[in-house]
């Protein structure tokens, strides 16, 4: 591949992976006491909203969890992610992300791999690319995305992504349903051997961005325009909460101009140890530098 093509591929793959992994990590479950919002045999059954509020409250004391997810975005990509994430002092953790289909998987194969490691630290995200990328990046395998740079370079959507990464909590899926005003109890179901209650609802994406972010009005307006151009208006959110008020599973689905997207994630092993360190500086290139190089190359 040409030097600029490798850089462009590295940018697009890491950016899409960042968004997908953020959806995964931003919706994690949590540990903690508090008991089930559904009540025991002799307790009155709570409404869906009251039950979800109880589940949200019980997440406050959690520090980490193991995550498994699958994500599809039309014909662009399908991928899996697996690892451990923590949220005590900002988002931290490591995910192994594997592209299983779509144009992104084809691009990754051209770069010598279909799997990559993603590391999250409180101030930046790192994506490890393949050897072909390193061969065109001075031998460096890692791309660093400083969250402040995402806001500066990405406009409203970049600001929203930064906000989600720096302010994310492990119960965003629960908050999504509560903020939507549209939530119903589907019924009791088993999730990988755990007794859970299934809740579902439909959310307006742009409205929820306003309710669940710290963006300015101009940033929100720009984000809404970006979402509309991408064809993202509403999505369905389903969550499964176990009898300890822990999020066991979540599914988000919607439509874009590129086709349907969906993500399914499972959460287990709350309190697991999370280790994430910045890669060696000598093996890391900065997202800002890639943007400059791509611009200077004039798309050649």
C-alpha positions in Angstrom: 0.0 0.0 0.0 1.1 3.6 -0.6 2.4 5.5 2.4 -0.6 7.9 2.3 -3.0 5.0 1.8 -1.6 3.3 4.9 -1.9 6.5 6.9 -5.5 7.0 5.7 -6.4 3.5 6.5 -4.9 3.8 10.0 -6.9 6.9 10.7 -10.2 5.5 9.5 -9.8 2.1 11.2 -8.7 3.5 14.5 -11.4 6.2 14.4 -14.2 3.7 13.8 -12.8 1.3 16.3 -12.7 4.1 18.9 -16.3 4.9 18.3 -17.4 1.3 18.5 -15.3 0.6 21.6 -16.6 3.7 23.3 -20.1 2.4 22.8 -19.0 -0.8 24.4 -17.2 0.6 27.3 -19.6 3.5 27.9 -22.4 1.1 28.6 -20.9 -1.2 31.1 -22.6 -2.6 34.2 -21.5 -2.4 37.8 -21.3 -4.0 41.1 -22.5 -2.8 44.4 -25.3 -3.6 46.9 -28.8 -2.3 46.8 -30.7 -5.4 45.9 -33.0 -6.0 42.9 -35.3 -3.2 41.9 -37.9 -5.9 41.1 -38.3 -6.8 44.8 -38.5 -10.2 46.4 -41.4 -12.7 46.6 -43.2 -10.7 49.3 -42.2 -7.3 48.0 -44.3 -5.1 45.7 -43.1 -5.2 42.1 -41.6 -1.9 41.0 -42.4 -0.1 37.8 -39.8 -0.4 35.0 -38.6 3.2 35.7 -38.3 2.6 39.4 -36.5 -0.7 38.8 -34.0 1.0 36.5 -33.4 3.8 38.9 -32.6 1.2 41.5 -30.2 -0.5 39.1 -28.6 2.8 38.2 -28.1 3.6 41.9 -26.5 0.3 42.6 -23.8 0.8 40.0 -22.1 3.7 41.9 -19.6 1.5 43.8 -18.3 -0.5 40.9 -14.7 -0.1 39.6 -14.4 -2.5 36.7 -15.9 -5.4 34.7 -15.0 -7.8 31.9 -16.7 -7.0 28.6 -17.4 -9.0 25.4 -19.1 -7.3 22.5 -20.0 -7.7 18.8 -20.6 -4.7 16.6 -21.8 -4.3 13.0 -22.1 -1.1 10.9 -23.7 -1.9 7.6 -21.2 -3.1 5.0 -18.5 -1.1 6.6 -17.5 -3.5 9.3 -18.3 -6.2 11.8 -16.1 -6.7 14.8 -15.7 -8.3 18.2 -14.1 -6.8 21.3 -13.1 -8.5 24.5 -11.2 -7.3 27.6 -11.5 -5.5 30.9 -12.5 -1.9 31.6 -12.4 0.3 34.7 -14.1 3.6 35.5 -13.0 4.6 39.0 -10.7 7.4 37.9 -11.7 7.9 34.3 -12.0 5.2 31.6 -9.1 2.7 31.7 -8.5 -0.7 30.3 -7.6 -2.9 27.4 -9.7 -4.4 24.6 -8.7 -6.9 21.9 -10.6 -5.9 18.8 -11.0 -8.2 15.8 -12.5 -7.3 12.5 -14.6 -10.2 11.2 -16.1 -8.7 8.0 -16.9 -5.6 5.9 -14.6 -3.2 4.1 -12.6 -2.4 7.3 -11.6 -6.1 7.6 -10.4 -6.0 4.0 -8.4 -2.9 4.7 -6.9 -4.5 7.9 -5.9 -7.5 5.9 -4.0 -5.3 3.5 -2.1 -3.9 6.6 -1.2 -7.4 7.7 -3.7 -8.1 10.5 -7.3 -8.3 11.3 -6.9 -7.8 15.1 -5.7 -4.9 17.1 -5.2 -3.9 20.7 -6.9 -0.8 22.2 -5.7 0.8 25.4 -7.7 3.4 27.3 -6.1 5.9 29.7 -7.8 8.9 31.4 -6.3 11.4 28.9 -5.9 9.4 25.7 -6.7 6.3 23.7 -4.1 4.1 21.9 -4.7 1.8 19.0 -2.0 -0.7 17.9 -1.9 -1.1 14.1 -0.2 -3.7 12.0 3.4 -4.0 10.7 2.5 -2.5 7.3 1.4 0.7 9.1 4.5 0.7 11.2 6.6 0.4 8.0 5.2 3.7 6.8 5.2 5.4 10.2 8.9 5.2 11.1 8.5 1.8 12.7 5.9 2.9 15.1 2.9 0.6 15.6 0.7 2.7 17.9 -1.6 5.7 17.2 -2.3 8.0 20.2 -5.6 9.9 20.3 -5.4 12.6 23.0 -9.0 13.4 23.9 -8.3 17.1 23.7 -7.2 16.7 20.1 -10.4 14.8 19.3 -12.4 17.9 20.3 -10.1 20.3 18.4 -10.0 18.3 15.2 -13.4 16.6 15.1 -15.7 19.6 15.7 -19.0 18.7 17.4 -18.7 15.0 16.9 -15.2 15.1 18.2 -16.3 17.1 21.2 -19.1 14.6 21.9 -16.6 11.7 21.6 -14.2 13.3 24.0 -17.1 14.0 26.4 -18.3 10.4 26.3 -14.7 9.1 27.0 -13.9 11.5 29.8 -17.2 11.5 31.5 -18.5 8.0 30.8 -20.0 6.0 33.6 -20.6 2.2 33.7 -24.4 2.5 33.5 -25.0 4.5 30.4 -27.4 2.0 28.9 -29.6 2.3 32.0 -29.4 6.1 31.8 -30.3 6.0 28.1 -33.6 4.3 28.8 -34.4 6.5 31.8 -33.7 9.6 29.8 -35.7 8.5 26.8 -39.0 8.4 28.7 -39.9 5.3 26.8 -39.1 2.1 28.7 -41.0 -1.1 29.2 -40.4 -4.4 30.9 -40.3 -7.3 28.4 -40.0 -10.1 30.9 -37.7 -12.4 32.8 -35.0 -14.2 30.8 -31.8 -16.2 31.3 -28.5 -14.5 30.1 -25.6 -17.0 30.2 -27.0 -18.7 33.2 -28.0 -15.5 35.1 -31.6 -14.7 36.0 -32.4 -11.3 34.5 -35.2 -9.0 33.7 -35.3 -7.5 30.2 -36.2 -3.9 29.6 -36.5 -2.1 26.2 -37.1 1.4 24.8 -36.6 3.7 21.8 -34.4 6.7 22.2 -33.8 9.9 20.1 -30.1 10.0 19.6 -29.6 13.8 19.3 -31.9 14.5 22.3 -30.0 12.1 24.5 -26.7 13.6 23.5 -28.1 16.9 24.9 -29.3 15.3 28.1 -26.2 13.1 28.7 -23.3 15.3 27.8 -21.5 18.5 28.8 -21.4 20.0 25.3 -22.1 23.7 24.4 -25.1 24.6 22.3 -23.0 25.1 19.2 -21.3 21.7 19.7 -24.7 20.1 20.1 -26.0 21.7 17.0 -23.0 20.6 15.0 -23.3 17.0 16.4 -27.0 16.9 15.5 -26.2 18.0 11.9 -23.6 15.2 11.7 -26.0 12.6 13.0 -28.7 13.7 10.6 -26.3 13.5 7.7 -25.3 10.0 8.8 -29.0 9.1 8.9 -28.9 8.4 12.7 -32.1 9.5 14.3 -33.5 6.9 16.7 -32.2 3.6 18.1 -33.6 0.9 20.2 -31.9 0.0 23.5 -32.5 -3.3 25.3 -30.9 -4.1 28.7 -30.9 -7.2 30.9 -30.5 -6.6 34.7 -29.8 -9.5 37.0 -31.2 -10.1 40.5 -28.3 -8.2 42.0 -29.0 -5.1 40.0 -26.0 -5.7 37.7 -26.2 -5.1 34.0 -25.7 -8.5 32.4 -26.3 -7.6 28.7 -27.2 -4.7 26.4 -28.2 -4.4 22.8 -28.4 -1.2 20.8 -29.7 -1.1 17.2 -30.3 1.7 14.7 -30.1 2.7 11.0 -27.6 4.9 9.2 -27.0 5.9 5.6 -24.4 3.2 5.5 -26.9 0.6 6.6 -28.1 -1.0 9.9 -25.8 -1.0 12.9 -26.1 -3.0 16.1 -24.0 -3.8 19.2 -24.4 -6.5 21.7 -22.4 -6.5 24.9 -22.1 -8.8 27.9 -20.7 -7.8 31.3 -19.2 -10.1 33.9 -16.6 -10.4 36.7 -17.2 -7.0 38.3 -14.3 -5.8 40.3 -11.8 -7.6 38.0 -8.2 -6.2 37.9 -7.6 -3.7 35.1 -4.2 -3.0 33.8 -3.5 -0.4 31.1 -0.2 1.5 30.4 0.7 3.9 27.7 2.8 2.2 24.9 6.5 3.2 24.6 6.9 6.7 23.1 9.3 5.4 20.5 6.6 3.0 19.2 3.8 5.6 19.1 2.8 8.2 16.5 0.3 10.9 17.3 -3.1 11.3 15.6 -2.5 15.0 15.0 0.7 14.2 13.0 -1.2 11.7 10.8 -3.8 14.3 10.1 -1.1 16.8 9.1 0.7 14.2 6.9 -2.5 13.2 5.2 -3.4 16.8 4.5 0.1 17.6 3.1 0.0 14.6 0.8 -3.1 16.0 -0.8 -4.9 12.7 -0.9 -2.3 11.1 -3.2 
